[in-house]
Amino acid sequence: MLKLNYSGFKLEAGTDEAGRGCLSGPVVAAAVILAEDFTHPLLNDSKQLSEKKRQLLKPIIEQEAIAFSVAFIDNTEVDKLNVLQASLTGMHRSLQQLKVAPEFIIVDGNKFKNYKDIPHKTIIKGDAKFMSIASASVLAKTYRDEFMEQIHQEFPQYNWKKNKGYPTKEHRAAIKKYGITKYHRKTFKLLPEQLKLAL
Protein backbone atom coordinates (compact mmCIF):
# COMPACT_ATOMS: atom_id res chain seq x y z
CA MET A 1 0.00 0.00 0.00
CA LEU A 2 1.32 3.42 -0.93
CA LYS A 3 1.40 5.99 1.86
CA LEU A 4 -0.08 9.44 1.39
CA ASN A 5 2.33 11.50 3.45
CA TYR A 6 5.88 11.35 4.78
CA SER A 7 6.41 14.64 6.64
CA GLY A 8 3.11 15.44 8.30
CA PHE A 9 2.97 18.73 6.35
CA LYS A 10 -0.28 19.24 4.50
CA LEU A 11 1.39 20.67 1.38
CA GLU A 12 3.91 17.92 0.69
CA ALA A 13 5.08 17.70 -2.93
CA GLY A 14 6.34 14.48 -4.47
CA THR A 15 8.69 14.76 -7.43
CA ASP A 16 10.12 12.29 -9.95
CA GLU A 17 11.43 12.17 -13.51
CA ALA A 18 11.35 9.95 -16.59
CA GLY A 19 13.72 9.38 -19.48
CA ARG A 20 17.12 9.46 -17.81
CA GLY A 21 18.37 6.32 -19.52
CA CYS A 22 17.18 7.24 -23.02
CA LEU A 23 19.35 7.89 -26.08
CA SER A 24 16.95 10.46 -27.49
CA GLY A 25 14.32 12.91 -26.34
CA PRO A 26 13.95 14.96 -23.17
CA VAL A 27 14.18 14.21 -19.47
CA VAL A 28 10.74 15.04 -18.09
CA ALA A 29 10.12 15.82 -14.41
CA ALA A 30 6.88 16.30 -12.53
CA ALA A 31 5.83 17.50 -9.09
CA VAL A 32 2.50 16.79 -7.42
CA ILE A 33 0.83 17.92 -4.20
CA LEU A 34 -2.08 15.63 -3.31
CA ALA A 35 -5.07 16.40 -1.13
CA GLU A 36 -5.14 14.78 2.32
CA ASP A 37 -8.02 12.50 1.34
CA PHE A 38 -6.64 11.41 -2.05
CA THR A 39 -6.73 7.73 -2.80
CA HIS A 40 -6.84 5.60 -5.94
CA PRO A 41 -6.68 1.79 -6.09
CA LEU A 42 -4.67 1.72 -9.34
CA LEU A 43 -1.95 4.16 -8.31
CA ASN A 44 1.53 2.65 -8.20
CA ASP A 45 5.06 3.31 -9.44
CA SER A 46 4.59 4.12 -13.15
CA LYS A 47 7.04 1.36 -14.13
CA GLN A 48 4.66 -1.18 -12.56
CA LEU A 49 1.65 0.14 -14.49
CA SER A 50 0.57 -0.61 -18.04
CA GLU A 51 0.41 2.28 -20.47
CA LYS A 52 -3.39 2.01 -20.38
CA LYS A 53 -3.47 2.39 -16.58
CA ARG A 54 -1.07 5.36 -16.68
CA GLN A 55 -3.29 7.07 -19.26
CA LEU A 56 -6.31 6.41 -17.06
CA LEU A 57 -4.62 7.86 -13.97
CA LYS A 58 -3.21 10.98 -15.63
CA PRO A 59 -6.46 13.02 -15.80
CA ILE A 60 -7.53 11.81 -12.33
CA ILE A 61 -4.24 13.03 -10.81
CA GLU A 62 -4.49 16.33 -12.69
CA GLN A 63 -8.08 16.94 -11.59
CA GLU A 64 -7.73 15.88 -7.98
CA ALA A 65 -4.26 17.16 -7.07
CA ILE A 66 -3.99 20.42 -5.11
CA ALA A 67 -1.25 21.31 -7.60
CA PHE A 68 0.78 19.56 -10.29
CA SER A 69 3.40 20.60 -12.80
CA VAL A 70 5.53 19.04 -15.55
CA ALA A 71 8.90 20.31 -16.84
CA PHE A 72 10.84 19.25 -19.95
CA ILE A 73 14.64 19.33 -20.23
CA ASP A 74 15.32 18.80 -23.93
CA ASN A 75 18.15 16.65 -25.27
CA THR A 76 20.48 19.60 -25.99
CA GLU A 77 20.12 20.76 -22.40
CA VAL A 78 20.67 17.19 -21.17
CA ASP A 79 23.93 17.17 -23.16
CA LYS A 80 24.94 20.50 -21.63
CA LEU A 81 24.09 19.65 -18.05
CA ASN A 82 24.68 15.85 -17.89
CA VAL A 83 21.78 13.56 -17.12
CA LEU A 84 21.86 13.76 -13.31
CA GLN A 85 21.92 17.58 -13.34
CA ALA A 86 19.18 17.53 -16.00
CA SER A 87 17.00 15.43 -13.67
CA LEU A 88 17.62 17.72 -10.70
CA THR A 89 17.03 20.84 -12.83
CA GLY A 90 13.80 19.33 -14.16
CA MET A 91 12.56 18.55 -10.65
CA HIS A 92 13.40 22.10 -9.50
CA ARG A 93 11.57 23.56 -12.49
CA SER A 94 8.51 21.45 -11.88
CA LEU A 95 8.48 22.53 -8.20
CA GLN A 96 8.86 26.16 -9.23
CA GLN A 97 5.87 25.93 -11.56
CA LEU A 98 3.49 24.58 -8.89
CA LYS A 99 0.68 27.05 -8.28
CA VAL A 100 0.93 26.31 -4.53
CA ALA A 101 4.32 26.39 -2.79
CA PRO A 102 5.11 23.11 -1.04
CA GLU A 103 6.00 23.01 2.67
CA PHE A 104 8.00 19.80 2.27
CA ILE A 105 9.37 17.87 -0.75
CA ILE A 106 9.79 14.12 -1.11
CA VAL A 107 12.01 12.99 -3.97
CA ASP A 108 12.32 9.65 -5.73
CA GLY A 109 15.90 8.36 -5.56
CA ASN A 110 18.89 9.37 -3.47
CA LYS A 111 20.04 12.64 -5.03
CA PHE A 112 18.57 16.12 -4.78
CA LYS A 113 19.81 19.68 -4.39
CA ASN A 114 18.17 21.99 -1.87
CA TYR A 115 15.22 23.80 -3.38
CA LYS A 116 14.77 27.28 -1.86
CA ASP A 117 14.58 26.76 1.91
CA ILE A 118 12.04 23.98 1.71
CA PRO A 119 12.99 20.84 3.66
CA HIS A 120 13.18 17.65 1.61
CA LYS A 121 13.76 13.93 1.92
CA THR A 122 15.13 11.62 -0.79
CA ILE A 123 13.48 8.20 -0.78
CA ILE A 124 14.90 5.25 -2.71
CA LYS A 125 12.08 3.57 -4.66
CA GLY A 126 9.87 6.40 -3.39
CA ASP A 127 7.59 5.95 -6.41
CA ALA A 128 6.60 2.55 -4.98
CA LYS A 129 6.11 3.93 -1.44
CA PHE A 130 4.38 7.33 -1.60
CA MET A 131 1.35 8.40 -3.62
CA SER A 132 2.61 11.88 -4.53
CA ILE A 133 5.89 10.50 -5.95
CA ALA A 134 3.97 7.74 -7.77
CA SER A 135 1.64 10.43 -9.19
CA ALA A 136 4.64 12.50 -10.31
CA SER A 137 6.15 9.41 -11.94
CA VAL A 138 2.89 8.77 -13.83
CA LEU A 139 2.74 12.35 -15.12
CA ALA A 140 6.43 12.48 -16.07
CA LYS A 141 6.13 9.18 -17.94
CA THR A 142 2.85 9.95 -19.76
CA TYR A 143 3.96 13.44 -20.85
CA ARG A 144 7.30 12.08 -22.05
CA ASP A 145 5.69 9.16 -23.92
CA GLU A 146 3.30 11.54 -25.68
CA PHE A 147 6.22 13.71 -26.76
CA MET A 148 8.14 10.69 -28.10
CA GLU A 149 5.05 9.57 -30.03
CA GLN A 150 4.81 13.05 -31.60
CA ILE A 151 8.43 13.13 -32.73
CA HIS A 152 8.07 9.55 -33.99
CA GLN A 153 5.99 11.06 -36.83
CA GLU A 154 9.06 13.05 -37.87
CA PHE A 155 11.54 10.13 -37.67
CA PRO A 156 9.51 6.90 -37.86
CA GLN A 157 12.57 4.77 -38.67
CA TYR A 158 13.66 4.81 -34.98
CA ASN A 159 10.26 3.52 -33.78
CA TRP A 160 10.12 5.92 -30.84
CA LYS A 161 6.40 5.36 -30.44
CA LYS A 162 7.34 1.89 -29.21
CA ASN A 163 10.79 2.23 -27.59
CA LYS A 164 10.29 5.84 -26.38
CA GLY A 165 13.96 6.57 -27.02
CA TYR A 166 15.35 3.82 -24.78
CA PRO A 167 18.40 1.88 -26.00
CA THR A 168 16.64 -1.12 -27.52
CA LYS A 169 18.36 -3.29 -30.12
CA GLU A 170 16.05 -1.86 -32.76
CA HIS A 171 16.81 1.74 -31.76
CA ARG A 172 20.57 1.11 -31.84
CA ALA A 173 20.25 -0.63 -35.23
CA ALA A 174 18.40 2.42 -36.61
CA ILE A 175 21.13 4.75 -35.31
CA LYS A 176 23.72 2.55 -37.00
CA LYS A 177 21.79 2.61 -40.27
CA TYR A 178 20.49 6.21 -40.39
CA GLY A 179 22.81 8.09 -38.02
CA ILE A 180 21.46 10.42 -35.35
CA THR A 181 18.73 13.08 -35.32
CA LYS A 182 18.36 16.47 -33.68
CA TYR A 183 16.59 14.65 -30.82
CA HIS A 184 19.49 12.33 -29.95
CA ARG A 185 21.71 13.02 -26.95
CA LYS A 186 25.20 13.43 -28.30
CA THR A 187 26.98 12.89 -24.97
CA PHE A 188 25.41 9.44 -24.56
CA LYS A 189 27.07 6.25 -25.70
CA LEU A 190 24.65 5.68 -28.54
CA LEU A 191 26.39 2.62 -29.92
CA PRO A 192 28.92 0.23 -28.36
CA GLU A 193 31.40 1.00 -31.16
CA GLN A 194 30.75 4.72 -31.05
CA LEU A 195 34.46 5.54 -31.21
CA LYS A 196 34.41 4.46 -34.86
CA LEU A 197 31.28 6.46 -35.67
CA ALA A 198 31.73 9.74 -37.46
CA LEU A 199 29.00 11.66 -35.66
C-alpha positions as CSV (number, residue, x, y, z in Angstrom):
1,M,0.0,0.0,0.0
2,L,1.3,3.4,-0.9
3,K,1.4,6.0,1.9
4,L,-0.1,9.4,1.4
5,N,2.3,11.5,3.4
6,Y,5.9,11.4,4.8
7,S,6.4,14.6,6.6
8,G,3.1,15.4,8.3
9,F,3.0,18.7,6.4
10,K,-0.3,19.2,4.5
11,L,1.4,20.7,1.4
12,E,3.9,17.9,0.7
13,A,5.1,17.7,-2.9
14,G,6.3,14.5,-4.5
15,T,8.7,14.8,-7.4
16,D,10.1,12.3,-9.9
17,E,11.4,12.2,-13.5
18,A,11.3,10.0,-16.6
19,G,13.7,9.4,-19.5
20,R,17.1,9.5,-17.8
21,G,18.4,6.3,-19.5
22,C,17.2,7.2,-23.0
23,L,19.3,7.9,-26.1
24,S,16.9,10.5,-27.5
25,G,14.3,12.9,-26.3
26,P,14.0,15.0,-23.2
27,V,14.2,14.2,-19.5
28,V,10.7,15.0,-18.1
29,A,10.1,15.8,-14.4
30,A,6.9,16.3,-12.5
31,A,5.8,17.5,-9.1
32,V,2.5,16.8,-7.4
33,I,0.8,17.9,-4.2
34,L,-2.1,15.6,-3.3
35,A,-5.1,16.4,-1.1
36,E,-5.1,14.8,2.3
37,D,-8.0,12.5,1.3
38,F,-6.6,11.4,-2.1
39,T,-6.7,7.7,-2.8
40,H,-6.8,5.6,-5.9
41,P,-6.7,1.8,-6.1
42,L,-4.7,1.7,-9.3
43,L,-2.0,4.2,-8.3
44,N,1.5,2.6,-8.2
45,D,5.1,3.3,-9.4
46,S,4.6,4.1,-13.2
47,K,7.0,1.4,-14.1
48,Q,4.7,-1.2,-12.6
49,L,1.7,0.1,-14.5
50,S,0.6,-0.6,-18.0
51,E,0.4,2.3,-20.5
52,K,-3.4,2.0,-20.4
53,K,-3.5,2.4,-16.6
54,R,-1.1,5.4,-16.7
55,Q,-3.3,7.1,-19.3
56,L,-6.3,6.4,-17.1
57,L,-4.6,7.9,-14.0
58,K,-3.2,11.0,-15.6
59,P,-6.5,13.0,-15.8
60,I,-7.5,11.8,-12.3
61,I,-4.2,13.0,-10.8
62,E,-4.5,16.3,-12.7
63,Q,-8.1,16.9,-11.6
64,E,-7.7,15.9,-8.0
65,A,-4.3,17.2,-7.1
66,I,-4.0,20.4,-5.1
67,A,-1.2,21.3,-7.6
68,F,0.8,19.6,-10.3
69,S,3.4,20.6,-12.8
70,V,5.5,19.0,-15.5
71,A,8.9,20.3,-16.8
72,F,10.8,19.3,-19.9
73,I,14.6,19.3,-20.2
74,D,15.3,18.8,-23.9
75,N,18.1,16.7,-25.3
76,T,20.5,19.6,-26.0
77,E,20.1,20.8,-22.4
78,V,20.7,17.2,-21.2
79,D,23.9,17.2,-23.2
80,K,24.9,20.5,-21.6
81,L,24.1,19.6,-18.0
82,N,24.7,15.8,-17.9
83,V,21.8,13.6,-17.1
84,L,21.9,13.8,-13.3
85,Q,21.9,17.6,-13.3
86,A,19.2,17.5,-16.0
87,S,17.0,15.4,-13.7
88,L,17.6,17.7,-10.7
89,T,17.0,20.8,-12.8
90,G,13.8,19.3,-14.2
91,M,12.6,18.6,-10.7
92,H,13.4,22.1,-9.5
93,R,11.6,23.6,-12.5
94,S,8.5,21.4,-11.9
95,L,8.5,22.5,-8.2
96,Q,8.9,26.2,-9.2
97,Q,5.9,25.9,-11.6
98,L,3.5,24.6,-8.9
99,K,0.7,27.0,-8.3
100,V,0.9,26.3,-4.5
101,A,4.3,26.4,-2.8
102,P,5.1,23.1,-1.0
103,E,6.0,23.0,2.7
104,F,8.0,19.8,2.3
105,I,9.4,17.9,-0.7
106,I,9.8,14.1,-1.1
107,V,12.0,13.0,-4.0
108,D,12.3,9.6,-5.7
109,G,15.9,8.4,-5.6
110,N,18.9,9.4,-3.5
111,K,20.0,12.6,-5.0
112,F,18.6,16.1,-4.8
113,K,19.8,19.7,-4.4
114,N,18.2,22.0,-1.9
115,Y,15.2,23.8,-3.4
116,K,14.8,27.3,-1.9
117,D,14.6,26.8,1.9
118,I,12.0,24.0,1.7
119,P,13.0,20.8,3.7
120,H,13.2,17.7,1.6
121,K,13.8,13.9,1.9
122,T,15.1,11.6,-0.8
123,I,13.5,8.2,-0.8
124,I,14.9,5.3,-2.7
125,K,12.1,3.6,-4.7
126,G,9.9,6.4,-3.4
127,D,7.6,5.9,-6.4
128,A,6.6,2.5,-5.0
129,K,6.1,3.9,-1.4
130,F,4.4,7.3,-1.6
131,M,1.4,8.4,-3.6
132,S,2.6,11.9,-4.5
133,I,5.9,10.5,-5.9
134,A,4.0,7.7,-7.8
135,S,1.6,10.4,-9.2
136,A,4.6,12.5,-10.3
137,S,6.2,9.4,-11.9
138,V,2.9,8.8,-13.8
139,L,2.7,12.4,-15.1
140,A,6.4,12.5,-16.1
141,K,6.1,9.2,-17.9
142,T,2.8,9.9,-19.8
143,Y,4.0,13.4,-20.9
144,R,7.3,12.1,-22.0
145,D,5.7,9.2,-23.9
146,E,3.3,11.5,-25.7
147,F,6.2,13.7,-26.8
148,M,8.1,10.7,-28.1
149,E,5.0,9.6,-30.0
150,Q,4.8,13.1,-31.6
151,I,8.4,13.1,-32.7
152,H,8.1,9.6,-34.0
153,Q,6.0,11.1,-36.8
154,E,9.1,13.1,-37.9
155,F,11.5,10.1,-37.7
156,P,9.5,6.9,-37.9
157,Q,12.6,4.8,-38.7
158,Y,13.7,4.8,-35.0
159,N,10.3,3.5,-33.8
160,W,10.1,5.9,-30.8
161,K,6.4,5.4,-30.4
162,K,7.3,1.9,-29.2
163,N,10.8,2.2,-27.6
164,K,10.3,5.8,-26.4
165,G,14.0,6.6,-27.0
166,Y,15.4,3.8,-24.8
167,P,18.4,1.9,-26.0
168,T,16.6,-1.1,-27.5
169,K,18.4,-3.3,-30.1
170,E,16.0,-1.9,-32.8
171,H,16.8,1.7,-31.8
172,R,20.6,1.1,-31.8
173,A,20.2,-0.6,-35.2
174,A,18.4,2.4,-36.6
175,I,21.1,4.8,-35.3
176,K,23.7,2.5,-37.0
177,K,21.8,2.6,-40.3
178,Y,20.5,6.2,-40.4
179,G,22.8,8.1,-38.0
180,I,21.5,10.4,-35.4
181,T,18.7,13.1,-35.3
182,K,18.4,16.5,-33.7
183,Y,16.6,14.6,-30.8
184,H,19.5,12.3,-29.9
185,R,21.7,13.0,-26.9
186,K,25.2,13.4,-28.3
187,T,27.0,12.9,-25.0
188,F,25.4,9.4,-24.6
189,K,27.1,6.3,-25.7
190,L,24.6,5.7,-28.5
191,L,26.4,2.6,-29.9
192,P,28.9,0.2,-28.4
193,E,31.4,1.0,-31.2
194,Q,30.8,4.7,-31.1
195,L,34.5,5.5,-31.2
196,K,34.4,4.5,-34.9
197,L,31.3,6.5,-35.7
198,A,31.7,9.7,-37.5
199,L,29.0,11.7,-35.7
